[in-house]
Amino acid sequence: MKILEIRRHSIRSPLSDHLNQMGVTLARLVGQNIGPFDRVLTSTHPRAFETAIAMGFAVDEQNEIMNTYGGAVEKEAPWPQPFRNYSEIINHNGAANRYAHKMAEYYAAVMDFISEGRSTLVISHGGVVEMSVVGCLPDADFSTWGDSVEYCEGARLYWDDGFVRAEVLRVNK
């Protein structure tokens, strides 16, 4: 089985694209308890890249696909919302559905790239995390997953010739 761990970036100051000291500290704490990862991917925004580095992981690739989902998706599925709401929205055939499937295809290609028993870490953004997870497991029951992801939270997805299950990852406050 292969593992894909998708997390939201850490804390940044308002109006800044960079982590603040609290964000670096949080990312370091979370990074001490996760991994190892064979591949690390982030969006191209500095806060995502900086989160991976603060967690202690070198970044292998940055990709704009994880930056944002655009205005049409934001109109259908404004962030923040609980996972179950994103699931309901994505079940309609609109822009959010297309974005979620695009992310699922991207992550499937990522999983094909790594060997059996290996894992990949992805750092992206609120809304992108939730829609990506739902896109990868469109028939899953997200009713118990709770609210949108906070800083450094996300999900761990399990791959066995396709995404077969996932678990939400929360950060203890």
HUNOR-V834439 format. One record per pair of residues at least 24 apart in sequence whose ideal C-beta (glycine too) atoms are under 10 Angstrom apart, sorted by sequence separation. I is the first residue (numbers start at 1). GAP is how many residues later the second one is. If there is no record, write none. Layout:
i,gap
I,GAP
I,GAP
This chain:
i,gap
23,24
27,24
30,24
31,24
32,24
41,24
42,24
43,24
71,24
72,24
73,24
125,24
126,24
129,24
130,24
133,24
140,24
142,24
144,24
146,24
26,25
27,25
29,25
30,25
31,25
41,25
42,25
43,25
70,25
73,25
103,25
107,25
111,25
124,25
126,25
129,25
130,25
132,25
137,25
138,25
140,25
145,25
24,26
27,26
28,26
29,26
30,26
31,26
69,26
72,26
73,26
103,26
106,26
107,26
129,26
136,26
137,26
140,26
142,26
7,27
18,27
19,27
20,27
23,27
24,27
27,27
28,27
69,27
72,27
73,27
104,27
126,27
136,27
137,27
17,28
18,28
19,28
23,28
26,28
27,28
28,28
99,28
100,28
103,28
104,28
107,28
108,28
126,28
135,28
136,28
137,28
5,29
17,29
18,29
19,29
24,29
25,29
26,29
27,29
69,29
70,29
99,29
102,29
103,29
104,29
106,29
107,29
123,29
137,29
5,30
16,30
17,30
19,30
24,30
27,30
69,30
100,30
101,30
102,30
103,30
104,30
105,30
106,30
124,30
133,30
136,30
16,31
17,31
18,31
19,31
23,31
24,31
68,31
69,31
96,31
100,31
103,31
104,31
105,31
123,31
5,32
18,32
19,32
99,32
100,32
103,32
104,32
122,32
134,32
4,33
9,33
12,33
17,33
69,33
99,33
100,33
102,33
103,33
104,33
121,33
122,33
133,33
3,34
9,34
12,34
19,34
65,34
69,34
97,34
100,34
101,34
104,34
3,35
4,35
5,35
6,35
7,35
12,35
19,35
96,35
100,35
101,35
121,35
122,35
133,35
2,36
9,36
11,36
99,36
100,36
4,37
9,37
10,37
65,37
66,37
97,37
98,37
101,37
119,37
120,37
9,38
10,38
12,38
65,38
96,38
97,38
100,38
130,38
8,39
9,39
12,39
96,39
119,39
120,39
8,40
9,40
10,40
11,40
65,40
66,40
90,40
119,40
129,40
7,41
9,41
10,41
65,41
66,41
86,41
90,41
97,41
118,41
9,42
10,42
65,42
89,42
8,43
9,43
63,43
86,43
87,43
91,43
116,43
7,44
10,44
86,44
87,44
90,44
116,44
7,45
9,45
10,45
81,45
85,45
86,45
89,45
90,45
114,45
79,46
80,46
81,46
83,46
84,46
86,46
87,46
88,46
111,46
63,47
79,47
80,47
83,47
86,47
87,47
91,47
111,47
112,47
7,48
79,48
82,48
83,48
86,48
87,48
90,48
91,48
111,48
61,49
78,49
79,49
81,49
85,49
86,49
110,49
111,49
112,49
77,50
79,50
80,50
81,50
83,50
84,50
87,50
107,50
111,50
79,51
83,51
87,51
108,51
111,51
61,52
79,52
87,52
107,52
111,52
60,53
74,53
77,53
87,53
104,53
108,53
73,54
77,54
87,54
88,54
108,54
73,55
87,55
108,55
66,56
68,56
69,56
86,56
87,56
107,56
66,57
67,57
68,57
77,57
83,57
84,57
85,57
66,58
67,58
69,58
73,58
83,58
84,58
87,58
104,58
61,59
63,59
65,59
66,59
68,59
69,59
83,59
84,59
86,59
104,59
6,60
60,60
68,60
82,60
83,60
84,60
60,61
61,61
62,61
63,61
67,61
82,61
83,61
84,61
59,62
66,62
69,62
83,62
84,62
85,62
86,62
65,63
66,63
69,63
82,63
83,63
84,63
85,63
57,64
59,64
82,64
83,64
41,65
82,65
83,65
41,66
55,66
57,66
66,66
81,66
82,66
83,66
65,67
80,67
81,67
55,68
80,68
41,69
52,69
79,69
80,69
51,70
52,70
53,70
79,70
80,70
39,71
52,71
51,72
83,72
50,73
51,73
39,74
48,74
49,74
38,75
39,75
48,75
38,76
47,76
48,76
37,77
38,77
48,77
45,78
47,78
38,79
39,79
40,79
41,79
42,79
43,79
45,79
38,80
39,80
40,80
41,80
42,80
43,80
45,80
48,80
37,81
38,81
39,81
40,81
41,81
42,81
43,81
36,82
37,82
38,82
39,82
40,82
41,82
42,82
43,82
36,83
37,83
38,83
39,83
40,83
41,83
42,83
83,83
35,84
37,84
34,85
36,85
37,85
43,85
83,85
35,86
34,87
31,90
27,96
6,97
55,97
54,98
51,100
6,101
51,101
4,103
4,104
47,104
4,106
4,107
2,108
3,108
2,109
2,110
4,110
2,111
3,111
2,112
2,113
10,113
2,114
3,114
5,114
6,114
7,114
9,114
1,115
2,115
3,115
4,115
5,115
6,115
7,115
8,115
9,115
1,116
2,116
3,116
4,116
5,116
6,116
7,116
8,116
9,116
1,117
2,117
3,117
4,117
5,117
6,117
7,117
8,117
9,117
1,118
2,118
3,118
4,118
5,118
6,118
8,118
34,118
8,119
8,120
9,120
8,121
30,121
31,121
6,122
7,122
8,122
30,122
34,122
6,123
29,123
30,123
6,124
26,124
27,124
30,124
26,125
27,125
6,126
26,126
6,127
4,128
23,128
4,129
22,129
23,129
6,130
4,132
19,132
34,135
33,138
11,139
12,139
30,139
8,140
11,140
8,141
10,141
11,141
30,141
7,142
8,142
9,142
10,142
29,142
30,142
6,143
8,143
9,143
29,143
7,144
8,144
7,145
8,145
26,145
7,146
8,146
6,147
7,147
6,148
7,148
5,149
6,149
7,149
4,150
5,150
6,150
4,151
5,151
6,151
4,152
5,152
3,153
4,153
3,154
4,154
2,155
3,155
4,155
2,156
3,156
1,157
2,157
1,158
2,158
1,159
2,159
4,159
1,160
6,160
2,161
5,161
8,161
10,161
4,162
7,162
1,163
3,163
6,163
8,163
1,164
5,164
7,164
